[in-house]
Amino acid sequence: MAKFKLDEIDHQILDMLIDNTRVPFTDIAKKLLISAGTVHVRVKKMEDAGIIKGSSLTLDYGKLGYSFIAYVGVFLQNTSQTKFVLERLNSLPYVTVAHITTGKFNIFCKLRAKDTQHAKEVIFAIDDIEGVYRTETMISLEESLNDKNRLMHEIFNSI
């Protein structure tokens, strides 16, 4: 597949969508002095090219009772068990992110929980997965930075 070329209008559309994925196409069109149909067609082309992959919803987990964050490094008995363990981690809804990593851990996870007791239950569930040798947990005291929008703006402004 050929590389998709973004022009200035595409950049401006993406800038607005990065800041607010729910902004109506008609609002984007008015600001850019183009038709809403043009915005729709351009967004569709960027979706078809795989540049835009859906939209996301940002929740305030604290208000929902899930403010406890922990990071769990997972050591495997054998690296050939990675896929199996990832499938099991995926079945635990409180494990929100999992990365295959180099270095100290085979897999590095982020989990959200209600409190320390709930986190302990999730960590024990991870420990119980067949193929997990042991885990090492770090508790987040505060999520001080979580802003992928800045990175997206930088990427789109550099291409």
NORUR-V106910 format. One record per residue. N is the residue number from 1. RES is the residue in one letter. PHI is phi as a letter, one per 20 degrees, with the letter a starting at -180 (999 if undefined). Layout:
n->N res->RES phi->PHI
n->N res->RES phi->PHI
This chain:
n->1 res->M phi->999
n->2 res->A phi->f
n->3 res->K phi->f
n->4 res->F phi->f
n->5 res->K phi->e
n->6 res->L phi->e
n->7 res->D phi->d
n->8 res->E phi->f
n->9 res->I phi->f
n->10 res->D phi->g
n->11 res->H phi->g
n->12 res->Q phi->f
n->13 res->I phi->f
n->14 res->L phi->f
n->15 res->D phi->g
n->16 res->M phi->f
n->17 res->L phi->f
n->18 res->I phi->f
n->19 res->D phi->f
n->20 res->N phi->b
n->21 res->T phi->f
n->22 res->R phi->e
n->23 res->V phi->f
n->24 res->P phi->f
n->25 res->F phi->g
n->26 res->T phi->f
n->27 res->D phi->f
n->28 res->I phi->f
n->29 res->A phi->g
n->30 res->K phi->f
n->31 res->K phi->f
n->32 res->L phi->e
n->33 res->L phi->l
n->34 res->I phi->c
n->35 res->S phi->e
n->36 res->A phi->f
n->37 res->G phi->f
n->38 res->T phi->f
n->39 res->V phi->f
n->40 res->H phi->g
n->41 res->V phi->f
n->42 res->R phi->f
n->43 res->V phi->f
n->44 res->K phi->f
n->45 res->K phi->f
n->46 res->M phi->f
n->47 res->E phi->f
n->48 res->D phi->f
n->49 res->A phi->e
n->50 res->G phi->n
n->51 res->I phi->f
n->52 res->I phi->d
n->53 res->K phi->c
n->54 res->G phi->m
n->55 res->S phi->c
n->56 res->S phi->c
n->57 res->L phi->d
n->58 res->T phi->d
n->59 res->L phi->d
n->60 res->D phi->e
n->61 res->Y phi->f
n->62 res->G phi->f
n->63 res->K phi->f
n->64 res->L phi->e
n->65 res->G phi->n
n->66 res->Y phi->c
n->67 res->S phi->e
n->68 res->F phi->e
n->69 res->I phi->c
n->70 res->A phi->c
n->71 res->Y phi->d
n->72 res->V phi->c
n->73 res->G phi->e
n->74 res->V phi->d
n->75 res->F phi->e
n->76 res->L phi->e
n->77 res->Q phi->f
n->78 res->N phi->b
n->79 res->T phi->f
n->80 res->S phi->f
n->81 res->Q phi->e
n->82 res->T phi->g
n->83 res->K phi->f
n->84 res->F phi->g
n->85 res->V phi->f
n->86 res->L phi->f
n->87 res->E phi->f
n->88 res->R phi->f
n->89 res->L phi->f
n->90 res->N phi->f
n->91 res->S phi->e
n->92 res->L phi->e
n->93 res->P phi->f
n->94 res->Y phi->e
n->95 res->V phi->e
n->96 res->T phi->e
n->97 res->V phi->b
n->98 res->A phi->b
n->99 res->H phi->c
n->100 res->I phi->e
n->101 res->T phi->c
n->102 res->T phi->d
n->103 res->G phi->n
n->104 res->K phi->f
n->105 res->F phi->d
n->106 res->N phi->e
n->107 res->I phi->c
n->108 res->F phi->c
n->109 res->C phi->c
n->110 res->K phi->d
n->111 res->L phi->c
n->112 res->R phi->d
n->113 res->A phi->b
n->114 res->K phi->f
n->115 res->D phi->a
n->116 res->T phi->f
n->117 res->Q phi->f
n->118 res->H phi->f
n->119 res->A phi->f
n->120 res->K phi->g
n->121 res->E phi->f
n->122 res->V phi->f
n->123 res->I phi->f
n->124 res->F phi->f
n->125 res->A phi->f
n->126 res->I phi->f
n->127 res->D phi->g
n->128 res->D phi->f
n->129 res->I phi->f
n->130 res->E phi->g
n->131 res->G phi->o
n->132 res->V phi->e
n->133 res->Y phi->f
n->134 res->R phi->a
n->135 res->T phi->c
n->136 res->E phi->c
n->137 res->T phi->d
n->138 res->M phi->c
n->139 res->I phi->e
n->140 res->S phi->e
n->141 res->L phi->e
n->142 res->E phi->a
n->143 res->E phi->e
n->144 res->S phi->e
n->145 res->L phi->b
n->146 res->N phi->b
n->147 res->D phi->b
n->148 res->K phi->f
n->149 res->N phi->f
n->150 res->R phi->f
n->151 res->L phi->f
n->152 res->M phi->f
n->153 res->H phi->g
n->154 res->E phi->f
n->155 res->I phi->f
n->156 res->F phi->f
n->157 res->N phi->e
n->158 res->S phi->e
n->159 res->I phi->d
